[in-house]
Protein backbone atom coordinates (compact mmCIF):
# COMPACT_ATOMS: atom_id res chain seq x y z
CA UNK A 1 0.00 0.00 0.00
CA UNK A 2 1.28 3.45 -0.92
CA UNK A 3 1.27 6.02 1.92
CA UNK A 4 1.95 8.98 -0.37
CA UNK A 5 -0.21 12.06 -0.17
CA UNK A 6 -3.03 11.67 -2.73
CA UNK A 7 -2.90 15.38 -3.65
CA UNK A 8 0.83 15.40 -4.43
CA UNK A 9 1.57 12.15 -6.18
CA UNK A 10 4.76 13.00 -8.10
CA UNK A 11 7.89 15.03 -7.42
CA UNK A 12 6.88 17.33 -10.27
CA UNK A 13 3.54 18.05 -8.60
CA UNK A 14 5.32 18.68 -5.30
CA UNK A 15 7.63 21.24 -6.96
CA UNK A 16 4.66 22.93 -8.63
CA UNK A 17 2.81 23.13 -5.31
CA UNK A 18 5.89 24.61 -3.65
CA UNK A 19 6.27 27.17 -6.45
CA UNK A 20 2.62 28.23 -6.20
CA UNK A 21 2.91 28.59 -2.43
CA UNK A 22 6.08 30.67 -2.75
CA UNK A 23 4.47 32.94 -5.33
CA UNK A 24 1.43 33.45 -3.12
CA UNK A 25 3.60 34.43 -0.16
CA UNK A 26 5.72 36.82 -2.23
CA UNK A 27 2.72 38.45 -3.89
CA UNK A 28 1.27 39.28 -0.48
CA UNK A 29 4.30 41.48 0.21
CA UNK A 30 4.24 43.12 -3.21
CA UNK A 31 1.03 45.02 -2.52
CA UNK A 32 2.34 46.87 0.53
CA UNK A 33 2.98 50.59 0.03
CA UNK A 34 6.58 51.73 0.07
CA UNK A 35 6.84 54.13 2.99
CA UNK A 36 10.62 54.34 2.81
CA UNK A 37 13.04 55.83 0.36
CA UNK A 38 16.81 56.01 0.09
CA UNK A 39 18.56 59.34 -0.34
CA UNK A 40 22.09 60.71 -0.17
CA UNK A 41 23.18 61.49 3.39
CA UNK A 42 24.29 65.09 2.77
CA UNK A 43 25.38 65.65 6.39
CA UNK A 44 27.77 62.72 6.24
CA UNK A 45 29.09 63.82 2.83
CA UNK A 46 29.77 67.33 4.16
CA UNK A 47 31.49 66.01 7.29
CA UNK A 48 33.76 63.68 5.31
CA UNK A 49 34.63 66.34 2.75
CA UNK A 50 35.35 68.90 5.51
CA UNK A 51 37.66 66.44 7.30
CA UNK A 52 39.40 65.54 4.04
CA UNK A 53 39.89 69.23 3.16
CA UNK A 54 41.39 69.89 6.63
CA UNK A 55 43.87 67.05 6.08
CA UNK A 56 44.71 68.07 2.51
CA UNK A 57 43.08 65.03 0.94
CA UNK A 58 40.81 65.04 -2.09
CA UNK A 59 37.70 62.85 -1.96
CA UNK A 60 36.39 61.25 -5.14
CA UNK A 61 33.01 59.66 -4.50
CA UNK A 62 32.21 56.39 -6.25
CA UNK A 63 29.08 55.80 -4.18
CA UNK A 64 27.68 58.49 -1.95
CA UNK A 65 26.66 57.41 1.55
CA UNK A 66 22.91 56.93 1.76
CA UNK A 67 20.27 56.82 4.44
CA UNK A 68 16.79 55.36 4.60
CA UNK A 69 14.05 57.96 5.02
CA UNK A 70 10.67 56.91 6.36
CA UNK A 71 7.78 58.92 5.00
CA UNK A 72 5.82 60.57 7.79
CA UNK A 73 2.09 60.04 7.99
CA UNK A 74 0.05 63.03 6.86
CA UNK A 75 -0.67 65.38 9.76
CA UNK A 76 -4.27 66.00 10.63
CA UNK A 77 -5.32 69.57 11.33
CA UNK A 78 -6.46 69.59 14.96
CA UNK A 79 -7.26 73.30 15.08
CA UNK A 80 -10.65 72.89 13.33
CA UNK A 81 -13.59 71.53 15.31
CA UNK A 82 -14.35 67.86 14.79
CA UNK A 83 -17.99 68.41 13.91
CA UNK A 84 -19.82 71.22 12.18
CA UNK A 85 -23.05 70.80 14.12
CA UNK A 86 -24.23 73.99 15.82
CA UNK A 87 -23.83 74.07 19.56
CA UNK A 88 -26.82 74.64 21.84
Jmol script that loads the backbone (N, CA, C; Angstrom):
load data "model"
ATOM      1  N   UNK A   1       0.828  -1.158   0.000  1.00  0.00           N
ATOM      2  CA  UNK A   1       0.000   0.000   0.000  1.00  0.00           C
ATOM      3  C   UNK A   1       0.887   1.240   0.000  1.00  0.00           C
ATOM      4  N   UNK A   2       0.499   2.244  -0.773  1.00  0.00           N
ATOM      5  CA  UNK A   2       1.277   3.454  -0.917  1.00  0.00           C
ATOM      6  C   UNK A   2       0.764   4.494   0.073  1.00  0.00           C
ATOM      7  N   UNK A   3       1.660   5.032   0.919  1.00  0.00           N
ATOM      8  CA  UNK A   3       1.273   6.019   1.924  1.00  0.00           C
ATOM      9  C   UNK A   3       1.488   7.453   1.443  1.00  0.00           C
ATOM     10  N   UNK A   4       1.699   7.641   0.157  1.00  0.00           N
ATOM     11  CA  UNK A   4       1.952   8.983  -0.373  1.00  0.00           C
ATOM     12  C   UNK A   4       0.691   9.836  -0.284  1.00  0.00           C
ATOM     13  N   UNK A   5       0.893  11.112  -0.205  1.00  0.00           N
ATOM     14  CA  UNK A   5      -0.212  12.064  -0.170  1.00  0.00           C
ATOM     15  C   UNK A   5      -0.962  11.991  -1.498  1.00  0.00           C
ATOM     16  N   UNK A   6      -2.280  11.807  -1.480  1.00  0.00           N
ATOM     17  CA  UNK A   6      -3.025  11.672  -2.734  1.00  0.00           C
ATOM     18  C   UNK A   6      -3.057  12.965  -3.549  1.00  0.00           C
ATOM     19  N   UNK A   7      -2.855  14.118  -2.915  1.00  0.00           N
ATOM     20  CA  UNK A   7      -2.896  15.379  -3.648  1.00  0.00           C
ATOM     21  C   UNK A   7      -1.580  15.682  -4.363  1.00  0.00           C
ATOM     22  N   UNK A   8      -0.474  15.195  -3.818  1.00  0.00           N
ATOM     23  CA  UNK A   8       0.834  15.403  -4.429  1.00  0.00           C
ATOM     24  C   UNK A   8       1.423  14.018  -4.686  1.00  0.00           C
ATOM     25  N   UNK A   9       1.198  13.527  -5.888  1.00  0.00           N
ATOM     26  CA  UNK A   9       1.568  12.146  -6.176  1.00  0.00           C
ATOM     27  C   UNK A   9       2.917  12.017  -6.865  1.00  0.00           C
ATOM     28  N   UNK A  10       3.473  13.084  -7.413  1.00  0.00           N
ATOM     29  CA  UNK A  10       4.757  13.001  -8.102  1.00  0.00           C
ATOM     30  C   UNK A  10       5.667  14.121  -7.621  1.00  0.00           C
ATOM     31  N   UNK A  11       6.963  13.954  -7.788  1.00  0.00           N
ATOM     32  CA  UNK A  11       7.888  15.029  -7.418  1.00  0.00           C
ATOM     33  C   UNK A  11       7.626  16.313  -8.224  1.00  0.00           C
ATOM     34  N   UNK A  12       7.183  16.157  -9.442  1.00  0.00           N
ATOM     35  CA  UNK A  12       6.882  17.326 -10.270  1.00  0.00           C
ATOM     36  C   UNK A  12       5.693  18.099  -9.689  1.00  0.00           C
ATOM     37  N   UNK A  13       4.686  17.400  -9.216  1.00  0.00           N
ATOM     38  CA  UNK A  13       3.540  18.052  -8.596  1.00  0.00           C
ATOM     39  C   UNK A  13       3.950  18.723  -7.286  1.00  0.00           C
ATOM     40  N   UNK A  14       4.851  18.106  -6.553  1.00  0.00           N
ATOM     41  CA  UNK A  14       5.321  18.684  -5.297  1.00  0.00           C
ATOM     42  C   UNK A  14       6.067  19.988  -5.564  1.00  0.00           C
ATOM     43  N   UNK A  15       6.906  20.005  -6.604  1.00  0.00           N
ATOM     44  CA  UNK A  15       7.634  21.235  -6.960  1.00  0.00           C
ATOM     45  C   UNK A  15       6.660  22.322  -7.403  1.00  0.00           C
ATOM     46  N   UNK A  16       5.648  21.954  -8.167  1.00  0.00           N
ATOM     47  CA  UNK A  16       4.663  22.925  -8.626  1.00  0.00           C
ATOM     48  C   UNK A  16       3.897  23.504  -7.444  1.00  0.00           C
ATOM     49  N   UNK A  17       3.518  22.661  -6.489  1.00  0.00           N
ATOM     50  CA  UNK A  17       2.805  23.135  -5.307  1.00  0.00           C
ATOM     51  C   UNK A  17       3.679  24.073  -4.487  1.00  0.00           C
ATOM     52  N   UNK A  18       4.964  23.757  -4.367  1.00  0.00           N
ATOM     53  CA  UNK A  18       5.894  24.613  -3.649  1.00  0.00           C
ATOM     54  C   UNK A  18       6.046  25.958  -4.359  1.00  0.00           C
ATOM     55  N   UNK A  19       6.138  25.936  -5.680  1.00  0.00           N
ATOM     56  CA  UNK A  19       6.268  27.174  -6.451  1.00  0.00           C
ATOM     57  C   UNK A  19       5.028  28.047  -6.307  1.00  0.00           C
ATOM     58  N   UNK A  20       3.861  27.462  -6.353  1.00  0.00           N
ATOM     59  CA  UNK A  20       2.619  28.227  -6.204  1.00  0.00           C
ATOM     60  C   UNK A  20       2.539  28.834  -4.808  1.00  0.00           C
ATOM     61  N   UNK A  21       2.929  28.084  -3.800  1.00  0.00           N
ATOM     62  CA  UNK A  21       2.911  28.594  -2.425  1.00  0.00           C
ATOM     63  C   UNK A  21       3.891  29.752  -2.269  1.00  0.00           C
ATOM     64  N   UNK A  22       5.084  29.604  -2.833  1.00  0.00           N
ATOM     65  CA  UNK A  22       6.079  30.675  -2.747  1.00  0.00           C
ATOM     66  C   UNK A  22       5.602  31.939  -3.456  1.00  0.00           C
ATOM     67  N   UNK A  23       4.985  31.780  -4.616  1.00  0.00           N
ATOM     68  CA  UNK A  23       4.469  32.943  -5.332  1.00  0.00           C
ATOM     69  C   UNK A  23       3.349  33.631  -4.563  1.00  0.00           C
ATOM     70  N   UNK A  24       2.517  32.864  -3.906  1.00  0.00           N
ATOM     71  CA  UNK A  24       1.426  33.452  -3.122  1.00  0.00           C
ATOM     72  C   UNK A  24       1.977  34.253  -1.949  1.00  0.00           C
ATOM     73  N   UNK A  25       2.996  33.728  -1.293  1.00  0.00           N
ATOM     74  CA  UNK A  25       3.598  34.434  -0.165  1.00  0.00           C
ATOM     75  C   UNK A  25       4.279  35.713  -0.635  1.00  0.00           C
ATOM     76  N   UNK A  26       5.020  35.640  -1.723  1.00  0.00           N
ATOM     77  CA  UNK A  26       5.720  36.819  -2.235  1.00  0.00           C
ATOM     78  C   UNK A  26       4.763  37.877  -2.763  1.00  0.00           C
ATOM     79  N   UNK A  27       3.664  37.470  -3.359  1.00  0.00           N
ATOM     80  CA  UNK A  27       2.721  38.454  -3.888  1.00  0.00           C
ATOM     81  C   UNK A  27       1.993  39.190  -2.773  1.00  0.00           C
ATOM     82  N   UNK A  28       1.898  38.600  -1.614  1.00  0.00           N
ATOM     83  CA  UNK A  28       1.274  39.283  -0.477  1.00  0.00           C
ATOM     84  C   UNK A  28       2.111  40.477  -0.049  1.00  0.00           C
ATOM     85  N   UNK A  29       3.419  40.378  -0.155  1.00  0.00           N
ATOM     86  CA  UNK A  29       4.303  41.484   0.211  1.00  0.00           C
ATOM     87  C   UNK A  29       4.363  42.546  -0.884  1.00  0.00           C
ATOM     88  N   UNK A  30       4.101  42.189  -2.100  1.00  0.00           N
ATOM     89  CA  UNK A  30       4.242  43.122  -3.212  1.00  0.00           C
ATOM     90  C   UNK A  30       3.206  44.231  -3.165  1.00  0.00           C
ATOM     91  N   UNK A  31       2.072  44.019  -2.541  1.00  0.00           N
ATOM     92  CA  UNK A  31       1.028  45.025  -2.519  1.00  0.00           C
ATOM     93  C   UNK A  31       1.180  46.065  -1.429  1.00  0.00           C
ATOM     94  N   UNK A  32       2.161  45.920  -0.552  1.00  0.00           N
ATOM     95  CA  UNK A  32       2.335  46.871   0.528  1.00  0.00           C
ATOM     96  C   UNK A  32       2.914  48.175   0.002  1.00  0.00           C
ATOM     97  N   UNK A  33       2.449  49.312   0.498  1.00  0.00           N
ATOM     98  CA  UNK A  33       2.981  50.594   0.027  1.00  0.00           C
ATOM     99  C   UNK A  33       4.407  50.796   0.524  1.00  0.00           C
ATOM    100  N   UNK A  34       5.202  51.449  -0.295  1.00  0.00           N
ATOM    101  CA  UNK A  34       6.584  51.733   0.072  1.00  0.00           C
ATOM    102  C   UNK A  34       6.615  53.033   0.851  1.00  0.00           C
ATOM    103  N   UNK A  35       6.825  52.945   2.144  1.00  0.00           N
ATOM    104  CA  UNK A  35       6.845  54.128   2.994  1.00  0.00           C
ATOM    105  C   UNK A  35       8.264  54.607   3.241  1.00  0.00           C
ATOM    106  N   UNK A  36       9.235  53.968   2.609  1.00  0.00           N
ATOM    107  CA  UNK A  36      10.624  54.341   2.814  1.00  0.00           C
ATOM    108  C   UNK A  36      11.282  54.652   1.487  1.00  0.00           C
ATOM    109  N   UNK A  37      12.245  55.537   1.536  1.00  0.00           N
ATOM    110  CA  UNK A  37      13.040  55.830   0.359  1.00  0.00           C
ATOM    111  C   UNK A  37      14.496  55.983   0.785  1.00  0.00           C
ATOM    112  N   UNK A  38      15.386  55.880  -0.179  1.00  0.00           N
ATOM    113  CA  UNK A  38      16.813  56.012   0.089  1.00  0.00           C
ATOM    114  C   UNK A  38      17.286  57.301  -0.557  1.00  0.00           C
ATOM    115  N   UNK A  39      18.026  58.094   0.206  1.00  0.00           N
ATOM    116  CA  UNK A  39      18.561  59.344  -0.340  1.00  0.00           C
ATOM    117  C   UNK A  39      19.992  59.531   0.142  1.00  0.00           C
ATOM    118  N   UNK A  40      20.708  60.423  -0.528  1.00  0.00           N
ATOM    119  CA  UNK A  40      22.091  60.706  -0.170  1.00  0.00           C
ATOM    120  C   UNK A  40      22.113  61.370   1.199  1.00  0.00           C
ATOM    121  N   UNK A  41      23.022  60.919   2.059  1.00  0.00           N
ATOM    122  CA  UNK A  41      23.183  61.488   3.391  1.00  0.00           C
ATOM    123  C   UNK A  41      24.106  62.700   3.273  1.00  0.00           C
ATOM    124  N   UNK A  42      23.511  63.875   3.015  1.00  0.00           N
ATOM    125  CA  UNK A  42      24.287  65.091   2.773  1.00  0.00           C
ATOM    126  C   UNK A  42      25.096  65.529   3.983  1.00  0.00           C
ATOM    127  N   UNK A  43      24.618  65.285   5.190  1.00  0.00           N
ATOM    128  CA  UNK A  43      25.378  65.647   6.392  1.00  0.00           C
ATOM    129  C   UNK A  43      26.663  64.846   6.484  1.00  0.00           C
ATOM    130  N   UNK A  44      26.589  63.570   6.180  1.00  0.00           N
ATOM    131  CA  UNK A  44      27.775  62.724   6.243  1.00  0.00           C
ATOM    132  C   UNK A  44      28.757  63.095   5.132  1.00  0.00           C
ATOM    133  N   UNK A  45      28.245  63.401   3.944  1.00  0.00           N
ATOM    134  CA  UNK A  45      29.091  63.821   2.834  1.00  0.00           C
ATOM    135  C   UNK A  45      29.851  65.088   3.212  1.00  0.00           C
ATOM    136  N   UNK A  46      29.136  66.073   3.769  1.00  0.00           N
ATOM    137  CA  UNK A  46      29.765  67.331   4.155  1.00  0.00           C
ATOM    138  C   UNK A  46      30.818  67.118   5.233  1.00  0.00           C
ATOM    139  N   UNK A  47      30.535  66.277   6.208  1.00  0.00           N
ATOM    140  CA  UNK A  47      31.489  66.009   7.287  1.00  0.00           C
ATOM    141  C   UNK A  47      32.747  65.342   6.760  1.00  0.00           C
ATOM    142  N   UNK A  48      32.599  64.372   5.869  1.00  0.00           N
ATOM    143  CA  UNK A  48      33.762  63.675   5.311  1.00  0.00           C
ATOM    144  C   UNK A  48      34.579  64.613   4.431  1.00  0.00           C
ATOM    145  N   UNK A  49      33.902  65.418   3.612  1.00  0.00           N
ATOM    146  CA  UNK A  49      34.632  66.344   2.750  1.00  0.00           C
ATOM    147  C   UNK A  49      35.340  67.434   3.561  1.00  0.00           C
ATOM    148  N   UNK A  50      34.724  67.895   4.646  1.00  0.00           N
ATOM    149  CA  UNK A  50      35.349  68.897   5.511  1.00  0.00           C
ATOM    150  C   UNK A  50      36.603  68.327   6.170  1.00  0.00           C
ATOM    151  N   UNK A  51      36.513  67.088   6.677  1.00  0.00           N
ATOM    152  CA  UNK A  51      37.657  66.443   7.304  1.00  0.00           C
ATOM    153  C   UNK A  51      38.768  66.209   6.282  1.00  0.00           C
ATOM    154  N   UNK A  52      38.397  65.781   5.095  1.00  0.00           N
ATOM    155  CA  UNK A  52      39.397  65.542   4.042  1.00  0.00           C
ATOM    156  C   UNK A  52      40.086  66.846   3.651  1.00  0.00           C
ATOM    157  N   UNK A  53      39.318  67.928   3.520  1.00  0.00           N
ATOM    158  CA  UNK A  53      39.890  69.229   3.161  1.00  0.00           C
ATOM    159  C   UNK A  53      40.867  69.703   4.242  1.00  0.00           C
ATOM    160  N   UNK A  54      40.511  69.501   5.524  1.00  0.00           N
ATOM    161  CA  UNK A  54      41.390  69.889   6.632  1.00  0.00           C
ATOM    162  C   UNK A  54      42.703  69.112   6.616  1.00  0.00           C
ATOM    163  N   UNK A  55      42.663  67.892   6.120  1.00  0.00           N
ATOM    164  CA  UNK A  55      43.866  67.045   6.076  1.00  0.00           C
ATOM    165  C   UNK A  55      44.592  67.123   4.738  1.00  0.00           C
ATOM    166  N   UNK A  56      44.068  67.917   3.810  1.00  0.00           N
ATOM    167  CA  UNK A  56      44.714  68.068   2.507  1.00  0.00           C
ATOM    168  C   UNK A  56      44.499  66.888   1.576  1.00  0.00           C
ATOM    169  N   UNK A  57      43.395  66.208   1.745  1.00  0.00           N
ATOM    170  CA  UNK A  57      43.079  65.028   0.936  1.00  0.00           C
ATOM    171  C   UNK A  57      41.894  65.350   0.049  1.00  0.00           C
ATOM    172  N   UNK A  58      41.933  64.849  -1.176  1.00  0.00           N
ATOM    173  CA  UNK A  58      40.814  65.040  -2.093  1.00  0.00           C
ATOM    174  C   UNK A  58      39.942  63.780  -2.083  1.00  0.00           C
ATOM    175  N   UNK A  59      38.644  63.976  -1.970  1.00  0.00           N
ATOM    176  CA  UNK A  59      37.698  62.852  -1.960  1.00  0.00           C
ATOM    177  C   UNK A  59      37.073  62.735  -3.337  1.00  0.00           C
ATOM    178  N   UNK A  60      37.077  61.531  -3.884  1.00  0.00           N
ATOM    179  CA  UNK A  60      36.387  61.247  -5.138  1.00  0.00           C
ATOM    180  C   UNK A  60      35.345  60.172  -4.829  1.00  0.00           C
ATOM    181  N   UNK A  61      34.096  60.560  -4.882  1.00  0.00           N
ATOM    182  CA  UNK A  61      33.012  59.659  -4.500  1.00  0.00           C
ATOM    183  C   UNK A  61      32.700  58.688  -5.637  1.00  0.00           C
ATOM    184  N   UNK A  62      32.700  57.409  -5.320  1.00  0.00           N
ATOM    185  CA  UNK A  62      32.211  56.388  -6.249  1.00  0.00           C
ATOM    186  C   UNK A  62      30.747  56.094  -5.943  1.00  0.00           C
ATOM    187  N   UNK A  63      30.456  55.985  -4.668  1.00  0.00           N
ATOM    188  CA  UNK A  63      29.082  55.800  -4.185  1.00  0.00           C
ATOM    189  C   UNK A  63      28.901  56.704  -2.983  1.00  0.00           C
ATOM    190  N   UNK A  64      27.957  57.608  -3.070  1.00  0.00           N
ATOM    191  CA  UNK A  64      27.682  58.487  -1.946  1.00  0.00           C
ATOM    192  C   UNK A  64      27.060  57.692  -0.811  1.00  0.00           C
ATOM    193  N   UNK A  65      27.337  58.078   0.434  1.00  0.00           N
ATOM    194  CA  UNK A  65      26.657  57.411   1.554  1.00  0.00           C
ATOM    195  C   UNK A  65      25.166  57.739   1.507  1.00  0.00           C
ATOM    196  N   UNK A  66      24.360  56.752   1.824  1.00  0.00           N
ATOM    197  CA  UNK A  66      22.912  56.927   1.758  1.00  0.00           C
ATOM    198  C   UNK A  66      22.298  56.672   3.119  1.00  0.00           C
ATOM    199  N   UNK A  67      21.043  57.099   3.240  1.00  0.00           N
ATOM    200  CA  UNK A  67      20.271  56.825   4.444  1.00  0.00           C
ATOM    201  C   UNK A  67      18.844  56.510   4.033  1.00  0.00           C
ATOM    202  N   UNK A  68      18.173  55.730   4.858  1.00  0.00           N
ATOM    203  CA  UNK A  68      16.787  55.360   4.603  1.00  0.00           C
ATOM    204  C   UNK A  68      15.893  56.393   5.275  1.00  0.00           C
ATOM    205  N   UNK A  69      14.974  56.946   4.506  1.00  0.00           N
ATOM    206  CA  UNK A  69      14.048  57.959   5.022  1.00  0.00           C
ATOM    207  C   UNK A  69      12.660  57.353   5.047  1.00  0.00           C
ATOM    208  N   UNK A  70      12.030  57.404   6.212  1.00  0.00           N
ATOM    209  CA  UNK A  70      10.673  56.906   6.360  1.00  0.00           C
ATOM    210  C   UNK A  70       9.715  58.067   6.165  1.00  0.00           C
ATOM    211  N   UNK A  71       8.761  57.865   5.274  1.00  0.00           N
ATOM    212  CA  UNK A  71       7.782  58.918   5.005  1.00  0.00           C
ATOM    213  C   UNK A  71       6.872  59.069   6.215  1.00  0.00           C
ATOM    214  N   UNK A  72       6.679  60.302   6.649  1.00  0.00           N
ATOM    215  CA  UNK A  72       5.821  60.570   7.795  1.00  0.00           C
ATOM    216  C   UNK A  72       4.359  60.506   7.363  1.00  0.00           C
ATOM    217  N   UNK A  73       3.525  60.093   8.266  1.00  0.00           N
ATOM    218  CA  UNK A  73       2.090  60.041   7.987  1.00  0.00           C
ATOM    219  C   UNK A  73       1.573  61.466   7.856  1.00  0.00           C
ATOM    220  N   UNK A  74       0.594  61.687   7.005  1.00  0.00           N
ATOM    221  CA  UNK A  74       0.054  63.035   6.860  1.00  0.00           C
ATOM    222  C   UNK A  74      -0.513  63.544   8.185  1.00  0.00           C
ATOM    223  N   UNK A  75      -0.194  64.788   8.510  1.00  0.00           N
ATOM    224  CA  UNK A  75      -0.669  65.380   9.761  1.00  0.00           C
ATOM    225  C   UNK A  75      -2.109  65.834   9.631  1.00  0.00           C
ATOM    226  N   UNK A  76      -2.883  65.554  10.632  1.00  0.00           N
ATOM    227  CA  UNK A  76      -4.267  66.004  10.630  1.00  0.00           C
ATOM    228  C   UNK A  76      -4.331  67.374  11.305  1.00  0.00           C
ATOM    229  N   UNK A  77      -5.152  68.241  10.764  1.00  0.00           N
ATOM    230  CA  UNK A  77      -5.325  69.565  11.329  1.00  0.00           C
ATOM    231  C   UNK A  77      -6.234  69.453  12.545  1.00  0.00           C
ATOM    232  N   UNK A  78      -5.683  69.722  13.720  1.00  0.00           N
ATOM    233  CA  UNK A  78      -6.458  69.590  14.956  1.00  0.00           C
ATOM    234  C   UNK A  78      -7.019  70.926  15.406  1.00  0.00           C
ATOM    235  N   UNK A  79      -6.759  72.003  14.664  1.00  0.00           N
ATOM    236  CA  UNK A  79      -7.261  73.301  15.082  1.00  0.00           C
ATOM    237  C   UNK A  79      -8.733  73.488  14.736  1.00  0.00           C
ATOM    238  N   UNK A  80      -9.236  72.777  13.723  1.00  0.00           N
ATOM    239  CA  UNK A  80     -10.648  72.891  13.333  1.00  0.00           C
ATOM    240  C   UNK A  80     -11.496  71.998  14.232  1.00  0.00           C
ATOM    241  N   UNK A  81     -12.719  72.393  14.497  1.00  0.00           N
ATOM    242  CA  UNK A  81     -13.592  71.535  15.309  1.00  0.00           C
ATOM    243  C   UNK A  81     -13.885  70.227  14.578  1.00  0.00           C
ATOM    244  N   UNK A  82     -14.118  69.180  15.360  1.00  0.00           N
ATOM    245  CA  UNK A  82     -14.351  67.855  14.791  1.00  0.00           C
ATOM    246  C   UNK A  82     -15.688  67.770  14.070  1.00  0.00           C
ATOM    247  N   UNK A  83     -16.677  68.455  14.567  1.00  0.00           N
ATOM    248  CA  UNK A  83     -17.991  68.407  13.911  1.00  0.00           C
ATOM    249  C   UNK A  83     -18.429  69.824  13.553  1.00  0.00           C
ATOM    250  N   UNK A  84     -19.312  69.907  12.584  1.00  0.00           N
ATOM    251  CA  UNK A  84     -19.816  71.219  12.178  1.00  0.00           C
ATOM    252  C   UNK A  84     -21.229  71.474  12.671  1.00  0.00           C
ATOM    253  N   UNK A  85     -21.699  70.629  13.582  1.00  0.00           N
ATOM    254  CA  UNK A  85     -23.049  70.801  14.124  1.00  0.00           C
ATOM    255  C   UNK A  85     -23.085  72.035  15.029  1.00  0.00           C
ATOM    256  N   UNK A  86     -24.153  72.805  14.963  1.00  0.00           N
ATOM    257  CA  UNK A  86     -24.235  73.993  15.820  1.00  0.00           C
ATOM    258  C   UNK A  86     -24.377  73.602  17.284  1.00  0.00           C
ATOM    259  N   UNK A  87     -23.744  74.364  18.145  1.00  0.00           N
ATOM    260  CA  UNK A  87     -23.833  74.071  19.559  1.00  0.00           C
ATOM    261  C   UNK A  87     -25.075  74.717  20.154  1.00  0.00           C
ATOM    262  N   UNK A  88     -25.585  74.140  21.222  1.00  0.00           N
ATOM    263  CA  UNK A  88     -26.822  74.644  21.844  1.00  0.00           C
ATOM    264  C   UNK A  88     -26.510  75.477  23.035  1.00  0.00           C
TER     265      UNK A  88
END
end "model"
wireframe off; spacefill off
backbone 0.3
color backbone group
